[in-house]
Amino acid sequence: MRIREPVVAGQFYAAGADPCRKELERLLSDAGPVVLDAGAPLGGLVPHAGWTYSGRVAAQVFSALAAKRSPEVVVLLGGVHRSRGREAALFADGRWETPLGPLLVDARLAERILGQTNLIIDDPYAHESEHSLEVQAPIVAHLFPGAKILPLMVPPTPRAGEVGEAVGRTLQAYDYDAVVVGTTDLTHYGPHYGFMPQGVGTKANAWAMQVNDRRFVDLVCKLRGDALVAEAMEHKNACSSGAAAATVAAVRKLGATGGILLQHTTSSRVVAERGGAEPEDSVGYAGIVFV
């Protein structure tokens, strides 16, 4: 059996079972309950930084999903921070270890998706050092203990939406009880990232969030998946636009009509809220559910 071991446990989130559970329960408590007037959500978009910075945002999205859904499978669409090619990389069978217990991969669903398109390949090795889905795995294990997962990394190519359509088409054709959760962080702003068109400081960080991030967020909420990769390439406002585009395409195929923004913040705001000096570097985080 293929086994994917954690590689950022102890860095992005607590490594031990008890510390991880306590950290996650605190994040879920801080996020608070989410009441959606719409029907059961079909999926969400979450950030993937360390839980210290973006965990509350991710927890709020997963909490909103768990309030109305108990899916048999959670499809996880992640970014590609270390390029390995232009195809989307699927971890097609086996299990993912987490501090809160293992998550089994839905091998039958993976097989069916691989039969839908040549844009997706079975490449478990691509997942070895990728953190964007790993940081979601303990949350899935905690909130959906009976669910299987389908981990898929989607590069930011013009055909990312087709990857999502293949996923959504398969889920629909075989009547899966599934939620689709994609992940991206937003504008990486400041000297460390080599992107500071508005200079540095509080006003510059505010522009990155309120103007640059919002361009991308608004497109996501309008389900404009077709525009996301080009938008991020031009304005540098998402690090995993391929995953976001695929997520939007998948939930549209499942019947979503829009996205609801639950929370939007930045790493610099999180630091400032905790009494620290606002850093020059800042990364945006948004939590969105699709209904």
N, C-alpha and C positions, 0 to 999 in steps of 0.2 A: 504493500500500500504506500502510495506517495504521502509523505508527511511534511507539512510546511511548519517549521519551528519559528517562534517569534524572534525577530531580530532587533526590535526597538523597545521591547519590554524593559523597564528600568530606566528608560530615557524619555520616551513619549508618554508613558503611563506606568503605573506601578507594576512590578514584576510578580510579586507573590499573590496568592489567591486572596488572602484576607485584605492586604493593603489595596489591591486592585478593586475588590468589591466595595470597600469603604470609600475609595476615591470616586468610584462611579456612582454610588448611592448619594454622595454629597453633590455631585454634579447634577444628578437628576432632581434632587431636592432644590438646588439653587435655580435650576431651569423652571421649576414649577409646573403645574398641570397646564395642558394646552387643550382648550375647548374649540373645536372646529364646528362651525355651523353647517358646513358642507358634509357630504357623505363620507364613507370610508376612503381614506387617502390611498392612492395607488403607488406612491413612492416619495422620495425626497432627495434633496441635495444637501450635503454636509461638508464642513471643512475637514482637514486632516493634519493639522499641526499637533503639537503635544497637548495633552488634555489640560495642562496648566493654562494654556492660552485659548484654545478653541473647543475644549471639551464640553463646556456648558452649552454652546451653540449646537453641537452635534447631538448632545443628550436631549435637547428640547425637540429636535426633529424625530429622533427615535421614540421619544416618549409619546409624541403625537401619533405616530404610526401604531405603537403598541396599545394606545387607548382604544383603538377601533379595529385593529387587525391582529390576527394570530396566524400568520402565513405559514405554509408548509415549506417555503423556500424564500430566502432573501438573496436577490441578485445584487451583487456588489460591483459597481463599475468604477474603476480607479484610474488614476493618472499614471503617467510614465515619466519618472524623474531621471531615469538612466536609460537612454534610448537603446533599443535592441532591434529595431525594425519598424516597418510601417503597418504590419498586421496587428490586430488586437490579439492579446495573449490570454488564453484561457487556462485556468488550473482545472483540468477536466475530471479528475477523480482523486480520491484519497481523503485526507482530513487536514484541517488547520488547528494547531494547538494554540490555546489561549490560557492565561492564568485561571480562567473560570471554567475550564473544561474544553474538550475538543468540539469542533464543528465539522460535520461530515459534508463533503461536496456532493451535490446531486449529479451523479455521473450520467444518469439517463437523460436528464435535461441537457447536460453538456453535449452529449452525443447528438441529440436532436438539433441543437443550435449549430453545431459544427456542420451538420448536413444542410443548413440553410444558406451558407455563404462561404466564399473563399477569403473573405476579409478577416476571418478569425481562425487562429491556429491554436493547437494544444501545445502550450509552452510553459510548463510549471517552473522552469528555471528562471524565466523572466520575473517571477514573483519573489525570488529569493531575497533581494535587498530592497524591494519596494515597500514603503511604509504606508502609502495612502489608504490601502484597504486593511492593513494589519491593525491600525488604530481603531477601526470600526468593529473588528472581530469580537473583542470582549464585550462590547455593548450588545451585539447580537446574541452572544452566548447568555448574557444576563437577562435580556428582555424577551428573547424568543428561544428558550432552551430546547424546544422540540424541532426547531426549523433546521433545514439544510441550507447550505450556501452555494452560490455560484460566483466565484471570483474571476473578474475579467478586467484586464488593463486595456485602455483604449487610447492610442496615440492621437495627437491633435492634427489629424489629416482632414482634407475636405470630405472624405467618405466616412467620417466618424458617425454621422447620423444613420448611415446605412447599417452600421454595426448594431446600433440601438433598435432600428426597425426589425432586424433579424431576430433580436432577442424578444421584442414585443410580439412579433408575429408567432414565434414559437410558443410563448406563454399563452397567447390567445388560442392558437390552434389546438393545443392539448389541454386547455382549461385548467392551467395551474393556478393554485391559490398562492400568489406571489406578490411581494413588494419589490420595487426597484430602487436602490439607493446608490446614487452617484456621489462623487466627491471632487471638490476643487477648492483651493484657496484662491483669494482674489488678488488685488494689486500688491505686488512686492515693491515697496517704496523706500527710497533712502540710499545713502552712500554705499551701504553693504551690497545692495542689489544693482547699483549702477543705473538707477532710474529715479530722477528727481527733477522733472520739468518745472515744478513750482518751487524749487529751492528746498530748504529743510526747515523743520520746526512745526509748531502746532497747526498753523494755517495750511501748510503743505500736506500734512498728514490728513487734515480734514478734507482737503480737495481729493486726495486719493480715495477716501471713503465715500464722500458725498457726491462726487462727480464721476470719478473714473470707475469705482466699483459699481455704482448704480447703473451705469450704461450696461454692464454685463448682467446684473441682477434683473433689470427690467426686461431684457430680452429673454432671460430664463422664465420669468413669471408669465410672459406672453407666449411661451412655448415656441420661441423663434430659434429652435435648435439649428436651423440651417445657417444662421448668422453668427453663431458663437465662436467658431474657430477663427474666422476672419476678424471678428471683433477683438478677440484676445491677441491676435498677432499684431494688429495695428495699434492697439491702445495698452497692451501689456497689463490687462486687468484680470487675468486668470492663468493659473499655472497648469491646469488640467482641463482645458477647453474641450478636448476630445471626449473625455468622460462625461462632461456636462452635456455636450451635444447628443451623445448616445443615450443618456438618461432621458432627456427631453423627448427624443424620438421614440424611445421604448414606451414611456408613459402615455404619449399621444396615441400610440397604437393600441394601448389598453383602454383608451377612452378619456384620458385627462383633458380638461378644458382650460386649465390655468394653474399657476403656481401661487402659493401664499407665502409671503416672506414673514417668518416668525421672529427672526433676530438677525441683526447685522452689527458687527463691531470690528475692532482691529486689535492687533497685539499691543500697539502703543496705548490704546484706551484701557485695555485690561491692566497693563502695568500702572497707569496713572490712577485707575480706580482703586488699586491696592496700596496707594500712597507713594509709589515710586516716581522718579522724575520721568517725564514722557521722553522715550528714546527717539532718536532721529529716524531710525528704521521702523517700518510698520508694515504689517501684512493684514489684508482684509479677510473676514470670515462671515459667511452668510448661511443661514439655515432656512430652507424652503421645503414646503410639502406640496405635492401635486394632487389635485382633486378633479 
